[in-house]
Amino acid sequence: MTHSPFFAPRAKLGQPIGEVPEWKPHELPMIPGSPSTPDMPVRRRVLFGLVSVLLGLTGSLGTALVTVNLFQIQGELGLTPVEGAWLTSAYLMTNIAMNLLLVKYRQQFGVSSFVKVFLSLYALAAVAELLVHSFPTGVAVRAFSGVAGAALSGMTVFYAMQTLPAKMKIQSLLIGIGITQLGIPIARVISPMMIDLGGWQTLGALEAALALASVVAVHLVAIPHGMRIHAFEPADILSFLLLASGLALFVAVLSLGRLEWWFERPWLGIAAASGVALVTIGWIHEHRRANPLIDTWWFTSASYVRFAVSILFVRMLLSEQPVGTTGLLQALNMAPEQLRHLYATVAVATLAGTLVGAFSLMISPKLVLAQSFATLTLIALGSWMDAHATVQTHPANLFLSQALVSFAAAMFMGVVVMQGLDHLMRRGFGSIITFVVTFSLTQVLGGLLGGAILSTFQTLRSAHHAAYLAEALTATNPQAAMTIQTYVGAYASTIADPAARTTQGLSVVAQQVLQQANILAFNDVFFLIFWIALAQLVLTAAFTGRSLWQARRQATASATAPPDDVRTAGAVV
């Protein structure tokens, strides 16, 4: 490998490093920092596909196993719910920040170095997790995992792009992204068994084993080289420190806000204000640079803002599953073992959505518009189906609705990538970091913001329903009095003291009231998602219709306009 200084003179920015190989047209890397796609036998393509799956599961399962089993980890480490939330927050805080630098790292040091260095760091972090026995070390290791884990998604996509012929690069790209979406459902399927085998340490051992296997795999099946260019400049340091710090503070506030409660902890307000200040200063610094990390002019254009806001809202709606459905099942006291078939269905639907979304575009790229409408329609339909839950609801009742939402979520990733690439190709691949950061921000912050809003809404609605239901449980209400007496009488054979028996019966009634209030509140959450999805569907149709009308009008005007020489002659006359 040709060595080069970390910071090159400004005149050399964008210039190739070393000799550029002579590739065939279909073998060219999509951009500097991405691998080439050389011709290779089918057997080797299969190997790349297997490594892609391994990398995707390694990266997605790493954080999913912690998220899914957070209560178990809290119990074994003796952590409070707030301390447990810091474990997931620390990962996301560093993960979202690293996307500002990873593209430039690949461009300057090459995709091969990118794969080996960051995967080795991730494996080191995974092994270190096995030694975690306290809260501070747990947070530190999760933060370090976030730094290295940010690269796993890119590695998965790069290996996936080698599995299909060059003419199917888009399909390979979408399949690679789809693989990374399988972590959560697979984690929920396998976690009960893994916990039974040896507690949360077994989960850490699985993560470490996958990481080490991935290190071996990428050395045995090396990624093809791409083009390297001079990318880093000193001003990147200040931009990264400002923007990364601000975004990390946003992640912390959104992750901890509901648990600490938004207006009761001063540090939440201070952190939010500091995040706004840091991002604003970083944005101003970027706006004045000749070669910024973020293309601020493009990012603030009307069309790009509409694109970013629309995918942010859809990502927020997709919190229906991790917040709404999972929370509902917890309120119904469903054990993890009872949910395995539900999440197996979710995993299958996610895979189906990925494949349908990718290969339907081979019929026509214009189908991305139909996929966009289908995504919102399926989310609305699935939420409406879930909004009629009762205490009799079981996981089997949610199979169809969650399959629809999961299918939509997987297909939505293809919509985001295709629409983003359309914007990027019109702007130029020099703004690739802006697109990558937009994708990361909308997915991470959208998920956190959606989760924060929906969980807060559920908490408020639960308190409302509990107060309403409690009003009916008065001694003057004959039906309520009879219900209370029934529960009190149920303990007649086990509790001799009438006062203690009455207290126990009232406690059971209170628990049932709280459960019913939570179920009604989750129904409200599902209805809220349903109406927002419908509203966004209408707005998307309106904006799409307006764009098509303007395009048709311009085409008609161009077709009826006189030739240039006729207009010129008329002007002379």
C-alpha positions in Angstrom: 0.0 0.0 0.0 1.2 3.5 -0.9 1.7 5.6 2.3 0.6 9.2 2.4 0.5 11.9 5.0 -2.7 12.0 7.1 -3.4 15.6 6.1 -2.6 16.3 2.5 -2.1 19.9 1.1 -5.4 21.4 0.0 -4.3 21.2 -3.6 -4.1 17.4 -3.4 -7.6 16.9 -1.9 -9.5 14.5 -4.1 -6.4 13.4 -6.0 -5.6 9.7 -6.3 -3.1 8.0 -4.0 -0.8 5.5 -5.8 -1.5 3.9 -9.1 -5.1 3.5 -10.2 -5.7 -0.1 -11.4 -7.1 -0.6 -14.9 -10.6 -1.9 -14.4 -13.2 -2.9 -16.9 -16.2 -0.5 -17.1 -18.4 -2.8 -15.0 -15.7 -3.4 -12.4 -15.2 0.3 -11.5 -15.9 1.2 -7.8 -19.0 3.3 -7.4 -17.0 6.0 -5.6 -13.5 6.3 -4.1 -13.5 4.3 -0.9 -15.8 1.6 -2.1 -14.5 -1.8 -3.5 -14.3 -2.7 -7.1 -16.6 -5.4 -8.4 -14.3 -7.7 -10.5 -15.5 -10.7 -12.4 -15.3 -13.9 -10.3 -16.6 -17.5 -10.4 -20.0 -18.3 -8.8 -18.3 -20.2 -6.0 -16.4 -17.2 -4.9 -19.5 -15.0 -5.1 -21.2 -17.5 -2.7 -18.3 -17.1 -0.3 -18.7 -13.3 -0.3 -22.4 -13.7 0.3 -21.8 -15.9 3.3 -19.3 -13.4 4.7 -21.8 -10.6 4.2 -24.4 -12.5 6.2 -21.9 -13.2 9.0 -20.8 -9.5 9.1 -24.4 -8.3 9.1 -25.4 -10.6 11.9 -22.3 -9.8 13.9 -23.0 -6.0 13.7 -26.7 -6.1 14.2 -26.8 -8.8 16.9 -24.1 -7.1 18.9 -26.3 -4.2 19.9 -29.6 -6.1 19.6 -28.6 -8.7 22.2 -28.0 -5.9 24.7 -31.2 -4.0 23.8 -33.4 -7.1 24.0 -31.9 -8.4 27.3 -31.4 -5.1 29.0 -33.6 -6.1 32.0 -31.6 -9.3 32.5 -28.3 -7.4 32.3 -29.5 -4.8 34.7 -30.4 -7.6 37.2 -27.1 -9.4 36.9 -25.0 -6.3 37.2 -27.2 -4.6 39.8 -28.0 -1.6 37.7 -31.0 0.8 37.9 -33.2 1.3 34.7 -31.4 4.6 34.1 -28.0 3.0 34.3 -29.1 0.2 32.0 -30.3 2.8 29.5 -26.8 4.3 29.5 -25.5 1.0 28.1 -27.5 1.3 24.9 -27.1 5.1 24.8 -23.3 5.0 25.0 -23.2 2.7 22.0 -25.5 5.0 19.9 -23.6 8.1 21.0 -20.3 7.0 19.5 -21.9 5.1 16.6 -23.7 8.1 15.2 -20.6 10.2 15.5 -18.3 7.9 13.6 -20.3 8.1 10.4 -18.9 11.6 10.0 -15.4 10.1 9.5 -15.8 6.6 8.1 -16.3 7.6 4.5 -13.2 9.7 4.4 -11.2 7.0 6.2 -12.2 4.5 3.5 -11.4 7.0 0.8 -7.9 7.8 2.1 -6.8 4.5 3.6 -8.7 2.0 1.4 -11.6 -0.3 1.9 -9.3 -3.2 2.8 -7.7 -1.3 5.7 -11.2 -0.1 6.8 -12.5 -3.7 7.0 -9.5 -5.1 8.9 -8.9 -2.3 11.3 -12.5 -1.6 12.4 -13.5 -5.3 12.5 -10.5 -6.0 14.7 -11.4 -3.2 17.0 -15.0 -4.5 17.2 -13.7 -8.0 18.1 -11.5 -6.5 20.8 -14.5 -4.7 22.3 -16.7 -7.8 22.1 -14.0 -9.8 24.0 -13.7 -7.0 26.5 -17.4 -7.2 27.2 -16.9 -10.6 28.7 -14.9 -9.0 31.5 -17.5 -6.3 32.3 -18.6 -6.5 35.9 -19.5 -2.9 36.7 -21.4 0.0 35.4 -18.5 2.3 34.4 -16.6 -0.4 32.5 -19.8 -1.5 30.8 -20.5 2.0 29.5 -16.9 2.4 28.4 -16.9 -0.9 26.5 -20.3 -0.2 24.9 -19.0 3.3 23.7 -15.9 1.6 22.2 -18.2 -1.0 20.5 -20.2 1.9 19.0 -17.0 3.4 17.4 -16.1 0.1 15.8 -19.7 -1.1 15.2 -20.5 1.9 13.0 -18.3 0.3 10.3 -20.0 -3.1 10.3 -23.0 -2.0 8.2 -20.7 -0.7 5.5 -18.7 -3.9 5.5 -21.9 -5.9 5.2 -22.9 -3.9 2.1 -19.5 -4.1 0.5 -19.4 -7.9 0.7 -23.0 -8.2 -0.4 -22.1 -6.1 -3.5 -19.7 -8.9 -4.6 -22.4 -11.6 -4.5 -24.3 -10.6 -7.6 -23.1 -9.5 -11.1 -22.1 -5.9 -11.5 -25.3 -5.0 -13.3 -27.2 -5.8 -10.1 -25.2 -3.5 -7.8 -28.4 -1.8 -6.5 -30.0 -5.1 -5.6 -26.7 -6.2 -3.8 -26.7 -2.9 -2.0 -30.3 -3.2 -0.8 -29.8 -6.9 0.3 -26.7 -5.9 2.3 -28.7 -3.2 4.1 -31.5 -5.6 4.7 -29.3 -8.2 6.4 -28.4 -5.6 9.0 -32.2 -5.3 9.9 -32.4 -8.9 11.1 -30.6 -8.4 14.4 -33.5 -7.5 16.7 -35.9 -10.3 15.6 -33.2 -12.9 15.7 -32.0 -11.7 19.1 -35.5 -12.1 20.5 -35.8 -15.6 19.1 -32.5 -16.9 20.4 -32.2 -14.9 23.7 -34.4 -17.1 26.0 -32.4 -20.1 25.1 -29.0 -18.3 25.5 -30.0 -16.8 28.8 -31.1 -20.3 30.1 -27.7 -21.7 29.1 -25.6 -19.2 31.2 -27.1 -15.8 31.7 -26.0 -12.6 29.9 -22.3 -13.9 29.8 -23.5 -16.4 27.2 -24.8 -13.6 25.1 -21.4 -11.8 25.3 -19.7 -15.0 24.4 -21.9 -15.3 21.3 -21.1 -11.8 20.2 -17.4 -12.3 20.7 -17.5 -15.6 18.8 -19.2 -13.9 15.9 -16.8 -11.0 15.9 -13.7 -13.3 15.9 -15.2 -15.5 13.2 -15.8 -12.4 11.1 -12.1 -11.4 11.5 -11.0 -14.8 10.2 -13.6 -14.6 7.4 -12.5 -11.2 6.0 -8.8 -12.4 6.0 -9.7 -15.6 4.1 -12.1 -13.8 1.7 -10.5 -10.4 1.1 -12.5 -7.5 -0.2 -11.4 -6.3 -3.6 -9.4 -3.1 -3.6 -10.9 0.2 -4.6 -9.6 3.7 -5.4 -7.9 5.8 -2.8 -7.8 9.6 -2.7 -6.5 12.3 -0.4 -9.5 13.1 1.8 -8.6 14.4 5.3 -7.7 18.0 6.1 -7.0 19.7 9.5 -10.4 21.5 9.6 -12.1 18.1 9.7 -11.0 17.8 13.4 -12.9 20.8 14.6 -16.0 19.9 12.5 -16.0 16.4 13.9 -15.6 17.4 17.5 -18.4 20.0 17.4 -20.9 17.9 15.4 -20.1 14.6 17.1 -20.4 16.1 20.5 -23.7 17.8 19.7 -25.2 14.7 18.2 -24.1 12.5 21.1 -25.9 14.9 23.5 -29.1 14.6 21.5 -28.8 10.8 21.7 -28.4 10.9 25.5 -31.4 13.2 26.0 -33.7 11.2 23.8 -32.5 7.9 25.4 -32.8 9.0 29.0 -35.6 11.6 28.8 -38.6 9.4 29.5 -36.8 7.5 32.3 -35.5 10.6 34.0 -38.7 12.5 33.0 -38.2 15.4 30.7 -38.8 18.4 33.1 -37.5 16.9 36.3 -33.8 16.6 35.6 -31.9 19.9 34.9 -29.1 18.0 33.1 -31.5 17.0 30.3 -32.2 20.7 29.5 -28.6 21.6 29.8 -27.5 18.7 27.5 -30.2 19.6 24.9 -29.2 23.3 24.9 -25.5 22.4 24.7 -26.2 20.0 21.8 -28.0 22.7 19.9 -25.2 25.1 20.5 -22.5 22.6 19.4 -24.3 21.5 16.3 -25.0 25.2 15.3 -21.4 26.2 15.7 -20.3 23.1 13.8 -22.8 23.9 11.1 -21.5 27.5 10.7 -17.9 26.2 10.6 -18.9 23.7 7.9 -20.8 26.3 5.9 -17.7 28.5 5.6 -15.4 25.6 4.5 -14.3 25.0 0.9 -14.3 21.2 1.4 -16.7 20.6 4.2 -17.7 17.2 5.7 -21.4 18.2 5.3 -22.6 19.9 2.1 -24.7 22.5 4.0 -26.0 24.2 0.9 -27.5 20.9 -0.4 -28.6 19.8 3.0 -30.8 22.9 3.4 -32.3 22.8 -0.1 -36.1 22.5 -0.2 -36.1 19.1 -2.0 -33.5 17.5 0.2 -35.2 18.8 3.4 -38.5 17.2 2.3 -36.6 14.0 1.6 -34.9 14.0 5.0 -38.0 14.9 6.9 -40.2 12.3 5.2 -37.8 9.4 6.0 -37.4 10.7 9.5 -41.2 10.6 10.0 -41.5 7.1 8.6 -38.6 5.9 10.8 -40.5 7.4 13.8 -43.6 5.5 12.8 -41.7 2.3 12.7 -41.2 2.6 16.4 -44.6 0.9 16.4 -42.9 -2.4 16.8 -40.1 -1.9 19.4 -42.2 0.5 21.5 -45.8 -0.3 20.8 -46.0 -4.1 20.3 -43.2 -5.0 22.6 -44.5 -2.8 25.3 -48.0 -4.2 24.9 -46.8 -7.7 25.3 -44.9 -6.8 28.4 -48.0 -5.2 29.8 -49.8 -8.5 29.1 -47.1 -10.3 31.1 -45.9 -12.4 28.2 -42.6 -14.2 28.9 -39.8 -14.0 26.3 -40.3 -17.7 25.5 -43.9 -17.0 24.4 -42.7 -14.4 21.9 -40.3 -16.5 19.9 -42.7 -17.5 17.2 -43.9 -13.9 16.8 -40.3 -12.6 16.2 -39.5 -15.5 13.9 -42.4 -14.3 11.8 -41.0 -10.8 12.0 -37.6 -12.0 10.8 -39.1 -13.9 7.8 -41.2 -10.8 6.9 -38.1 -8.6 7.1 -36.2 -10.9 4.8 -39.2 -11.0 2.4 -39.5 -7.2 2.4 -35.8 -6.9 1.6 -36.0 -9.3 -1.3 -39.2 -7.9 -2.8 -38.0 -4.3 -2.4 -34.7 -5.1 -4.1 -35.7 -7.3 -7.0 -39.0 -5.5 -7.8 -36.8 -2.6 -8.9 -35.4 -4.8 -11.7 -38.9 -4.5 -13.3 -38.7 -0.7 -13.2 -36.8 1.7 -11.0 -40.0 3.8 -11.0 -41.5 1.2 -8.7 -39.7 2.9 -5.8 -42.6 5.3 -5.8 -45.1 2.5 -5.4 -42.9 1.0 -2.6 -43.1 4.4 -0.8 -46.9 4.4 -0.9 -47.0 0.7 0.1 -44.7 1.3 3.1 -47.1 3.9 4.6 -50.1 1.9 3.8 -48.8 -1.3 5.5 -47.7 0.7 8.5 -51.2 2.2 8.8 -52.9 -1.1 8.3 -50.7 -2.9 10.8 -51.2 -0.2 13.4 -54.9 -0.2 13.0 -55.0 -4.0 13.5 -53.0 -3.7 16.7 -55.2 -0.9 18.1 -57.9 -3.3 19.2 -55.9 -5.2 21.9 -57.5 -6.5 25.0 -56.3 -8.6 28.0 -57.1 -11.6 25.9 -54.6 -10.7 23.2 -51.8 -13.2 22.6 -48.7 -13.1 20.4 -50.5 -15.2 17.8 -53.0 -12.4 17.3 -50.2 -10.1 16.2 -48.6 -12.3 13.6 -50.2 -10.7 10.6 -50.0 -7.1 11.8 -46.3 -7.4 12.7 -45.5 -9.2 9.5 -47.0 -6.3 7.6 -45.1 -3.7 9.6 -41.8 -5.7 9.3 -42.3 -6.1 5.6 -42.9 -2.4 5.3 -39.8 -1.5 7.4 -37.5 -3.6 5.3 -38.9 -2.3 2.0 -38.7 1.2 3.3 -34.9 0.9 3.5 -34.8 0.4 -0.3 -37.0 3.4 -0.8 -34.6 5.6 1.3 -31.5 4.3 -0.5 -33.0 4.8 -4.0 -34.4 8.2 -3.3 -31.2 9.2 -1.6 -29.1 8.0 -4.5 -31.3 10.0 -6.9 -30.6 13.2 -4.9 -26.9 12.3 -4.7 -26.5 11.7 -8.4 -28.1 15.0 -9.2 -25.8 16.7 -6.7 -22.6 14.8 -7.3 -20.9 12.0 -5.4 -18.7 14.6 -3.7 -21.6 15.0 -1.2 -21.6 11.3 -0.3 -20.8 12.0 3.3 -23.9 14.2 3.6 -26.1 11.4 2.3 -24.5 8.8 4.7 -24.9 11.2 7.6 -28.5 11.9 6.6 -29.2 8.2 6.5 -27.6 7.6 9.8 -29.2 10.5 11.5 -32.7 9.8 10.3 -32.4 6.1 11.3 -30.8 6.6 14.8 -32.5 9.9 15.8 -35.7 8.9 14.1 -35.9 5.7 16.1 -35.0 7.4 19.3 -37.3 10.4 18.7 -40.2 8.1 17.8 -39.6 5.9 20.8 -39.4 8.9 23.1 -42.6 10.5 21.8 -44.6 7.3 21.7 -43.5 6.0 25.1 -44.1 9.4 26.7 -47.6 9.5 25.0 -48.3 6.0 26.3 -47.2 7.0 29.9 -49.5 10.1 29.8 -52.5 8.1 28.4 -52.0 5.3 30.8 -52.2 7.8 33.7 -55.4 9.2 32.2 -57.0 5.8 31.7 -56.0 4.6 35.2 -57.6 7.7 36.8 -60.8 7.1 34.7 -61.0 3.5 35.6 -60.3 4.1 39.3 -63.2 6.6 39.5 -65.6 3.7 38.8 -64.1 1.5 41.6 -66.1 3.1 44.4 -68.1 1.5 47.2 -71.3 3.1 45.9 -70.9 1.3 42.6 -72.6 -2.1 43.1 -70.8 -3.8 40.2 -67.4 -2.5 41.4 -68.2 -3.6 45.0 -69.1 -7.1 43.8 -65.9 -7.4 41.8 -63.8 -6.3 44.7 -65.7 -8.7 47.0 -65.0 -11.6 44.6 -61.3 -11.0 44.7 -61.3 -10.6 48.5 -63.2 -13.8 48.8 -60.7 -15.7 46.6 -58.2 -15.4 49.5 -60.6 -16.7 52.2 -59.0 -20.1 52.3 -55.4 -18.8 52.6 -55.7 -15.5 54.6 -57.6 -15.7 57.9 -57.4 -12.0 58.8 -60.3 -10.1 57.1 -58.3 -6.8 56.9 -55.3 -8.5 55.3 -57.7 -10.4 53.0 -59.3 -7.1 51.9 -55.9 -5.5 51.3 -54.7 -8.4 49.2 -57.9 -8.3 47.1 -57.7 -4.6 46.6 -54.1 -5.0 45.5 -55.1 -7.5 42.8 -57.9 -5.2 41.6 -55.4 -2.3 41.4 -53.0 -4.4 39.4 -55.7 -5.3 36.9 -56.8 -1.6 36.6 -53.2 -0.6 35.9 -52.8 -3.4 33.3 -56.1 -2.4 31.6 -55.0 1.2 31.6 -51.7 0.3 29.9 -53.5 -1.8 27.3 -55.8 1.1 26.5 -52.9 3.5 26.3 -51.0 1.2 23.9 -54.2 1.1 21.8 -54.1 4.9 21.7 -50.4 4.7 20.6 -51.4 2.4 17.7 -54.2 4.7 16.7 -51.9 7.7 16.8 -49.5 5.9 14.5 -52.4 4.9 12.2 -53.5 8.5 11.8 -50.0 9.9 11.3 -49.3 7.3 8.7 -52.5 8.2 6.8 -51.6 11.9 7.0 -48.2 11.3 5.6 -49.6 9.1 2.9 -51.9 11.9 1.8 -49.1 14.5 1.9 -46.8 12.2 -0.1 -49.5 11.7 -2.7 -50.1 15.5 -2.9 -46.4 16.3 -3.3 -45.9 13.5 -5.8 -48.9 14.6 -7.8 -47.7 18.2 -7.8 -44.2 17.1 -9.0 -45.7 15.0 -11.8 -48.0 17.8 -12.8 -45.1 20.3 -13.0 -42.9 17.8 -15.0 -45.8 17.2 -17.4 -46.3 21.0 -17.8 -42.7 21.6 -18.4 -42.6 18.8 -21.0 -45.6 20.3 -22.8 -44.1 23.7 -22.8 -40.9 22.4 -24.2 -42.7 20.5 -26.9 -44.8 23.5 -28.1 -42.0 26.1 -27.9 -40.7 27.3 -31.3 -37.1 26.3 -32.3 -34.3 28.6 -31.2 -33.8 30.0 -34.7 -37.4 30.9 -35.1 -37.4 32.7 -31.7 -34.2 34.5 -32.7 -35.7 35.6 -36.1 -38.8 36.9 -34.3 -36.6 38.9 -31.9 -34.7 40.5 -34.8 -38.0 41.5 -36.6 
